[in-house]
Amino acid sequence: MKLKLCYINSMSKNELEKYRSVIKKDLDKLEKKMDKLQEAVDLLNKRLGKHIDFIDETYDSLKNPINAAKRFLGR
């Protein structure tokens, strides 16, 4: 860590600005990637929630076959 600090301390103001610019661009790229990942996670979470609800509804009807048969026959 000290080597990096010494290197940064020896940089000119112009070099530091360029370095900051590169870091900012890298951070912006990472932020965009994180946003895309978050969108994907949100979508998968929504889809998984729907699937779990479907499974729960399916198994609920199988737990009580008489009610399931009544619903199927419309009585």
N, C-alpha and C positions, 0 to 999 in steps of 0.2 A: 504494500500500500504506500509506503514511503517513497518508493521509486516513482510511482505514478504521480504523487503529489509534487515531487521535485520536478518532474517533467512538465507538469501543468504550470508550476510556478515559473518555469523558465520560458514559457511561451509568451509571445508578444500578444498585444491586445487583439490584433487582427487574426492571429492564429486561434486565439481563444474563441472569438466570434464564429470562425469557421467550424471549430470543434463543437460549439454549442448548437450551431445550425444542423450539423450532422446528427447530433444526439436528438435534437427536436424532431427531425425527420424520422429517425428510427422510432422514437416514442409515438409519433403519429401513426406510423405503420402498425406498430404493436396494438395501439388503441383500436384501429380499424379491424384488425384481426380478432381482437377480444370482442368487439361488438358483433361481428359475424358469428363467432362461437356462441355468444349469449343468445342471439336470435335462434340459432340451431338448437340450443339446449331448451329454450322456451317452447319451440315448436314440438320437439320430441316429448317434452313434459306434458304438453297439451294432448298429444296423440296417445301417450301412455295412459294418461288419466281417463281418456275416453275408452280405451281398451279395457282398463281395469273396471270401469263402470259396466261395460258390456259383460265381462266375465262374472261380475257380482250379480247382475240381473239374471244371467243364464243359470248360475248355480242356485240362486234363490228359488227359481222355479223348479229346479231339480230336487231341492230339499223337501218340498212338499208336493208330491206328484198329483195329489187329488186336486189341489188348487190349480196346478198347471193344466190338468186335463179339463177342468171347468173353463179355464180361460181359453184353451184351445177350441173347445166345443161351443164357446160363447154362451155359457149358462151361468 
